[in-house]
């Protein structure tokens, strides 16, 4: 039997009307699972995903890295709450150096709720992890019988079909007879990444600043004063720019040596690169994922050109 390492973190997939339960109890209600694989379970944390913190990211990533190095382990599943699924998945996508399948799975309804989608999602995650085609594709996210790349996926609403890969679409489906891939991620990730969880001790503070009519640079200045080593602007579509009254102050922050990344608040579309610009263009990453890449990039460099290279490649 293949061996799957399950790293559980809590979330709705392990939540009931009486509180969060262990993932081993969830598996008891999915008898088909034990016929497909053996499981080694580690509970990295047991929280609702809105309570996820950076320290818990480290715990999950270290557990995933250890499982990736274990020759007995064929694949890795991370069970997670939906509020921050896409962030944890993208962090793992960048820092766990392995070609082994890593699948993040969640649910929109509680385990003991009518219409529970978590049991089916869990079964799909097992099938996806065991699929030979999942190998080398980075961290995958599955809900609603769909396969998403961690780079693209976002939660857009609370319904079972509420996860979407904005702008670029899903990688495939988990169907009755097989796991079907039609696309593959081309950007750098996992085994091709320059970031390695085994070498990262802490992440620098990076804050996200929203652009909106009438906004000024007060929030940006406050974040820098609080210790932010980088900023991400959730800016206007298509170019990611801040508002008129934000611009001058944010430009001065960039000139002082604090890297500032422009991202598209609309969630779709790429920011065009301008090498003469004082800002770093965040490609097609949504603001909260641009923050993750900037945090990791800052563990290596503050050189804007090097950081721009990372956003072009990842």
Secondary structure as the mmCIF struct_conf table of DSSP 4:
data_model
#
loop_
_struct_conf.conf_type_id
_struct_conf.id
_struct_conf.beg_label_comp_id
_struct_conf.beg_label_asym_id
_struct_conf.beg_label_seq_id
_struct_conf.end_label_comp_id
_struct_conf.end_label_asym_id
_struct_conf.end_label_seq_id
STRN STRN1 UNK A 3 UNK A 10
BEND BEND1 UNK A 11 UNK A 11
HELX_RH_3T_P HELX_RH_3T_P1 UNK A 12 UNK A 14
STRN STRN2 UNK A 15 UNK A 16
TURN_TY1_P TURN_TY1_P1 UNK A 17 UNK A 18
STRN STRN3 UNK A 19 UNK A 20
HELX_RH_AL_P HELX_RH_AL_P1 UNK A 23 UNK A 28
TURN_TY1_P TURN_TY1_P2 UNK A 29 UNK A 29
HELX_RH_AL_P HELX_RH_AL_P2 UNK A 31 UNK A 36
STRN STRN4 UNK A 38 UNK A 47
HELX_RH_3T_P HELX_RH_3T_P2 UNK A 49 UNK A 51
HELX_RH_AL_P HELX_RH_AL_P3 UNK A 54 UNK A 69
TURN_TY1_P TURN_TY1_P3 UNK A 71 UNK A 72
STRN STRN5 UNK A 75 UNK A 79
HELX_RH_3T_P HELX_RH_3T_P3 UNK A 82 UNK A 84
HELX_RH_AL_P HELX_RH_AL_P4 UNK A 85 UNK A 95
BEND BEND2 UNK A 99 UNK A 100
STRN STRN6 UNK A 101 UNK A 105
BEND BEND3 UNK A 108 UNK A 109
TURN_TY1_P TURN_TY1_P4 UNK A 111 UNK A 112
BEND BEND4 UNK A 113 UNK A 113
TURN_TY1_P TURN_TY1_P5 UNK A 114 UNK A 115
HELX_RH_AL_P HELX_RH_AL_P5 UNK A 118 UNK A 130
HELX_RH_3T_P HELX_RH_3T_P4 UNK A 132 UNK A 134
TURN_TY1_P TURN_TY1_P6 UNK A 135 UNK A 136
BEND BEND5 UNK A 137 UNK A 137
STRN STRN7 UNK A 139 UNK A 143
TURN_TY1_P TURN_TY1_P7 UNK A 144 UNK A 145
STRN STRN8 UNK A 146 UNK A 149
TURN_TY1_P TURN_TY1_P8 UNK A 150 UNK A 152
STRN STRN9 UNK A 153 UNK A 155
BEND BEND6 UNK A 157 UNK A 159
TURN_TY1_P TURN_TY1_P9 UNK A 160 UNK A 161
STRN STRN10 UNK A 163 UNK A 165
TURN_TY1_P TURN_TY1_P10 UNK A 166 UNK A 168
BEND BEND7 UNK A 171 UNK A 171
STRN STRN11 UNK A 172 UNK A 174
BEND BEND8 UNK A 176 UNK A 177
STRN STRN12 UNK A 179 UNK A 181
BEND BEND9 UNK A 187 UNK A 187
HELX_RH_3T_P HELX_RH_3T_P5 UNK A 190 UNK A 192
BEND BEND10 UNK A 194 UNK A 194
HELX_RH_3T_P HELX_RH_3T_P6 UNK A 197 UNK A 199
STRN STRN13 UNK A 206 UNK A 210
TURN_TY1_P TURN_TY1_P11 UNK A 213 UNK A 214
BEND BEND11 UNK A 217 UNK A 217
HELX_RH_AL_P HELX_RH_AL_P6 UNK A 218 UNK A 225
TURN_TY1_P TURN_TY1_P12 UNK A 226 UNK A 227
BEND BEND12 UNK A 229 UNK A 229
STRN STRN14 UNK A 230 UNK A 235
TURN_TY1_P TURN_TY1_P13 UNK A 237 UNK A 239
HELX_RH_AL_P HELX_RH_AL_P7 UNK A 244 UNK A 255
TURN_TY1_P TURN_TY1_P14 UNK A 256 UNK A 257
STRN STRN15 UNK A 259 UNK A 264
TURN_TY1_P TURN_TY1_P15 UNK A 265 UNK A 266
BEND BEND13 UNK A 267 UNK A 267
BEND BEND14 UNK A 269 UNK A 269
HELX_LH_PP_P HELX_LH_PP_P1 UNK A 270 UNK A 273
TURN_TY1_P TURN_TY1_P16 UNK A 275 UNK A 276
BEND BEND15 UNK A 277 UNK A 279
STRN STRN16 UNK A 280 UNK A 281
TURN_TY1_P TURN_TY1_P17 UNK A 283 UNK A 284
HELX_RH_AL_P HELX_RH_AL_P8 UNK A 287 UNK A 298
TURN_TY1_P TURN_TY1_P18 UNK A 299 UNK A 300
HELX_RH_AL_P HELX_RH_AL_P9 UNK A 304 UNK A 313
#
